[in-house]
Amino acid sequence: MIKLPKIIAVVGIVVLTIGFIYLAYFASVEYPRFRMGAELAKTRYQVGENISVKPYLINMGERPITVFGGWPILFAKVYDAENRQVMGLPIWPALTVLAPHALKPRVPYYAETHSPEGFTFTLDKPGRFKVVAWAEFSLSREHVYPMRIYADPIWIEVVSSSN
């Protein structure tokens, strides 16, 4: 008759062996890591003043990678202090044709915004506003398992010209 402690020991050894094999196999696979961000020239604007937000995506891996998505893959939305959407960027319709986007390691990818300033917009009311930027893409040409990565929100203040 086999005793219970021997069964537990054998099961434990089998589980540990399977775990080590699993880790040895999957530890050698490098999954891409990304970081999303956005830049603004400042955080205080006058009503009607041009505001430019530059969303960017960074491939944090060691090798170049090509991601696939529509055009653009970088977006932003502006919300008021009550979290109501004020506008979406870009203001032109996104193309749904999948295109490759090459991301170099640790280099911000800005290419989607049409201009060096990024997406430019104005707000016609004073208040506090939140700018949220994100990227939408897939690692496969077939757009299987699409990803959406968000940047930390940026708060801006819009003041009337008398302030």
C-alpha positions, -999 to +999 in steps of 0.1 A: +000+000+000+013+034-010+013+060+017-003+094+012+029+114+018+046+095-010+018+103-034+019+140-025+057+140-030+054+123-065+026+147-076+047+177-063+077+166-083+056+161-115+040+196-111+074+212-105+089+195-136+060+206-158+064+241-144+101+242-152+095+229-187+068+255-193+090+284-180+120+272-200+099+272-232+080+305-227+108+325-212+127+323-245+097+339-264+099+377-264+065+394-264+066+430-276+060+456-250+046+490-258+043+524-241+018+550-251+022+587-244+012+622-255+028+656-255+014+691-252+034+723-254+018+736-223-012+729-200-029+764-199-045+779-230-067+808-240-102+803-254-098+799-292-060+793-290-046+764-310-039+733-289-017+706-303-015+671-289+012+647-301+003+611-293+032+586-297+037+549-294+070+534-283+082+498-290+099+490-257+115+458-271+150+453-284+141+446-320+121+466-346+085+454-350+058+460-375+023+464-362-008+465-384-038+488-382-059+513-400-048+548-407-042+564-383-034+540-354-029+570-330-060+588-316-070+612-289-102+624-273-109+655-252-133+654-222-146+681-200-144+681-162-176+661-160-160+634-182-182+642-213-165+639-246-159+672-263-141+660-294-123+631-310-090+634-328-083+631-357-113+650-368-111+633-403-125+598-407-100+570-400-093+546-429-102+510-423-076+496-447-050+477-428-015+491-432+019+482-417+035+506-393+072+500-385+082+508-349+119+510-341+131+500-306+127+528-280+119+555-306+086+574-303+063+567-333+045+600-342+040+595-379+002+593-379-007+629-372-001+647-405+020+674-390+050+680-366+026+696-342+003+666-339-035+670-338-044+707-336-077+718-322-093+748-303-118+749-275-144+777-273-152+775-236-131+780-205-127+751-181-106+721-173-103+694-199-088+660-201-069+648-232-067+610-235-045+594-262-044+558-274-032+535-301-052+508-319-033+480-338-027+443-341+005+423-342-009+403-372-017+413-407-051+397-403-058+420-374-064+391-350-065+402-314-065+439-318-048+459-291-057+493-276-031+510-254-038+542-235-015+570-224-020+586-190-045+614-193-033+650-195-053+678-179-054+712-195-070+745-185-086+768-209-092+804-197-110+833-211-088+861-225-097+884-195-080+859-171 
